[in-house]
Amino acid sequence: MGEMRYLKAVNQALKDAMRDDPTVFLIGEDIGAAGGSFKATRDLLDIYGPERVYDAPIAEAAITGIAVGAALTNMRPVAEIMFMDFITLSMDMLVNQAAKARSMFGGQGSVPMVLRTPHGGGLNAGPQHSQCLEAWLAHVPGLKVVCPSNPAEAYSLLRAAIDDPDPVIVVENKALYAMKGEVPETPERVEIGKARIARPGEDATVVAYGAAVGLAEAAADVMAAEGVEVEVIDLRSIQPWDEACVLESLSRTHNLVVVHEAVEAFGVGAEIAARMADIGFDELDGPIIRVGAPFAPSPFGKTLEEAYRPNADRIVTALRRTLA
């Protein structure tokens, strides 16, 4: 497909999935004629019509409830929640209905739905439009959660999510929407739950997902100039996460840093750190360090938001600390 922006890769994945499977339809606020608040669904109404690109009212609970119901009748809905902050209004349908259906029906029913939503800062959108709430969803048995780090991953993970028989939350970092990258003519079909080695190394491991992967790679460049080779793992999937890949890397590098934009406390990094401290304890040469946002709402101001969000310098500091 060549070089394209992250946002275009999302659009292309939706377009191709709708072409390949007539049961796929879209529902969300302003996703039709307006093309979505970030234009991820641009032109899809013109191609597939209002029966498959449904402009919903401002009612996140209803959007998610319609998606759950449609999925239970063998449709494959892709719902969009405009900002991840608003997923709070969808939690009953996600947590108590979509996530529980397979178990409650004794494995005889499934909910093949996708919920797309952008998270993260970088746009100075303030505390009610910048949150990273993926740890909430990863905590719920029955939900899968993925977070792409570049355009190729955005395409492949969204296609995998739409094909999955269970509910999948696709979290897109809105600061990445303008990012350009190569998307293969025949994109890789990835498996949810499998990480990738974004950069090989032998001295320390950094585990990241979404926008944090680029920060980790920038930090690895700094450390390489000092003679330290850092392995960067793009987690891709937060739930389930690739425990085996992380442990294998740790067994070679013996040092571990976990990075995410979400608040550090009680986050995805805490789960990874706890698990590796358990099954990988004998491999550790230093402390497992987490890098995340402080325990505070995301600020509006540009300079304050820059100080709030994790960056490459903080990852470098964490690497030096564990290597010491």
N, C-alpha and C positions, 0 to 999 in steps of 0.2 A: 504493500500500500504506500510505502515511502514515508517521508517525514510528515508528521502531523502533530497538532497540539493535543494535549491530554483531553481537552473538552471534545474535540473532534473525534478522538478515539472512542469516547463514551457514546457519542452520537452514532458513529459507524457501527458499534457493537449492537446498539438497539435496532438500528435499521436492518442489519444482517439477520438478527434473531427474529425480527418480525417477518422478514422475507422467507426465512426457512421454516417457521412454525406459525401457522395461522391462529394458534391458541394464545400467542403472546400479545398482550395489549398493555397500554400505558395509562396510568391515572395519576393526577396530581394537580396542584394549583398552577395556573398559567402555563401549562406545558403545551397547550395547543397552538393557537395563533401567535402567542408571544414567544413560543419556543423555550419556555422555562426561564427562571430568574437568571440563570447563567448561560442560557441558550443551548443546553445539552440536548434538547428535543427539537431543535430548529428543523423545519421542513418536513417533519414526520407526519404532521397532520395533513399536509398537502399530498403526501404519498399514500397514506393508509386510511385517511378519513376519520371522522369523529367517532365511529364505532370502535376504533382501536386506539385512538389517542383522545382520552376523555379528560376534558377540563373540569376539575372538581371545584366545588366551593371551598371557602376557607374553613375546613373541617377535617383536621388531621386524623381524628379518631374514626370518622366515617370513611376517609380514604383507605385507611389500613383495614377497617372492617370489611369494606367491599372487596379488597384484595384477598383477604383471608377466605371470605365466602366463595369468591370466584375460583380460588385455588382448590378449594374442597370439591368443586364440580369439574375438575380436570382442566381448567384454564391455567395459563401461566402469566399472571399479572406482574407488572413492574411498577410499583408505586414510588412516587417521588415525594419526599418531605423536604421542603425548601431549604431549611437549615436544620442541622442535627439538634439544635436546642429545642425545636418544636416536636421532637420525637417523644417528649414527655407526654404529649397529648395522645400518643399512639400506644402507650405502654400496656394498657389492658389487653388490647387486641394482639399485640406481639407476644407478651409474656404469658398471659393466661389462656390464649386461644391458639395462635399459630404454633407456638413452641410446644404445646401440650397435646395437640391433636393426634399425632402418630402414636403416642403412648396411650392416650385415652381410648383410641379405637383399636387397641391391641395390634398395632402394626398394619392394620388393613386400610388405613387412609393416610394421606400425606398432604402437605400444604406447599406445593411448588411455587412459592411466590418470592419475589425480590423486592426489597425496599432500599432504594438509593437515597443517600443523603450526604450533603457536604458538611465537613467539620473544620475546625482549626481557625487560627488567626491569620495575620498578615494583611488584612484589609481594613484594619482599624474599625471593625464593626461592633466592638463593645462586648460586654459580658453576656448578652442574651442572643448573640449571633456568632459566637466564636468558640463555643465549648466543644470538647472532645469527650464524648460520653460512651465510647465503645466498650469500656470496661463493664458498664452496666449490663450491656447486652451479652457480652462474652460470659457473664456469670450465670446466664439462664440456660439450663439444659434444654436442648431442642432447637436452639438458634445457632446459625453459623454466621461468622463475621469476617469479612475480608476488607483489606485496605490497600489499594494499588499505589505504587510509588512512581510510575512513569507511564507514558502513553501506551506502550506495548502491553504493560501489565493491566492498565485500565481496560483495554479491549478484552484481553484473555480472561481476566477474572470476572468481568461482567458476563461474558458468554458462559463461563463455567457456572456462575450463580444462576443464570436463567435456565440452564440445563438441569440443575440440581433438583432432586425430588423434595427437598426440605426448604424451609424458609431461610433465606440468606440476606443479611444486611450488608450492603456494599457502601462502604464509607469512603468518600472522596475528599481529599484535602483541597479546599477551594483555592488556596495559594498556588496549587499546581496546575490549575485549569489552563493557564497560558503556556505551560511548559511544552517545548517541542522535543520530539524524539522519533526514532525510526519504529515503524510498525511493519513487520514482515508481510509480504504479499499473502503468505499462508501463515497466519499468526499461530503461535504455540497454544495448544489446548492444555491448560494447566489443571492440576488437580487441587481442589480446595483442601487445605491442610498440609501442603508441601511448600516449604520455603525454597529460596534460591540463594546461591552464593553470589552476591553482587560484586564482591572483590575478594580474591583469595589472599590469605596472609598466614603467618605462622607464630606471631608474637602475642597477639591479643585478639579477642573476638568482640565485635560490636553487633548486637541484635537490634534491629529497628524495623519500622514499617511506615508506609505512607511518606510524607514529606521528610521525616527524620532520616530516611535512607540517604538522601542527598547530603544532609548534614554530616552523617557518618562517613560518607565517602570523602567529603571535604576535610574532615578531621584526619582521615587515613592518609591523605596527601601530605598534611602537615607532619604527621608522625613518620612518614616515609623519608622525608628530608632529614630526619634525625636517626635514620637507620632502623626504625621499628616498622615491621610489616603487619598491618592490621587487617584481619578478615572481617568483612561486612556481610552480615546475613540479612537479606530482605525477607522478613517473616511472611509477607503476603497475606497469610491467613492468621487471624488472631484467635479464632475458635472454629475448628480445632487448630492448635498450633503444632509446629513440627519439632517436637521435643527431641527426636532422634537426631535431627540435623544440628541442633544447637549443642547437644551433648557431644556429638562427634567432633565438632569444631573445638569445643572446650577441651576435649581430650588431647588435642594437638597444640593449642595455644596456651592453655592453663590460666588464662585471664579473661574476665568477662565484664562488659559494660552493656547495659540495656537502655535504649533511648526511645522516648516517645514525647509528642507534643502535649499530651494530656497531663493533667495534674499528677505529680509523682506519687502522692499518697494513695494507697489502696488501688493502684493502677495495674495495667497489664504487666509492666515491668516487675511489680512485686510478685506476681505469680511466677514469672520466669525465674526470677532470682531465688525464690523459695524452692522451686522444683530443682534447679541446678545445685543449690546448696545441699539438697537431699541426695539426689542420685549421682551428682557430679562432685561431691565434696572432696574425694581423694585426688581429683584432677586440678584443684584450685591451688595456685601459687600466691594469690592475693585476694582481697575482698571483692565481692561482686558489687559494682557501683551502678546505681540508677541515675539517669538524667531525665528530668521532666520539668514541667511547670511548677511553680510554687503553689502552696495551698491557699489560693486566693482567686477571685473572679478575674477574668481577662480584662485589662484596662482598655479604655477608648484611645488614649493619647498615643501617638506614633512612637515616641521615644520610650514611653512606659511599656507599650506592647512589645517592643523590641527587647527590652530588658526582661520581660516576663517569659517570652518564648525561648525554648532551648536553642542553642546555636553550636557551631563547630568548635568554638573556643571552649565551651563548657564540656564538650565531649573530649577534647584534647586534655583538659585538666583531669577529667575522670580517668582517662587512660594512663596518664602519668602517675596518678595516685595508686591505681591497682598494680601497675608495673613496678612501683617503688617497693 
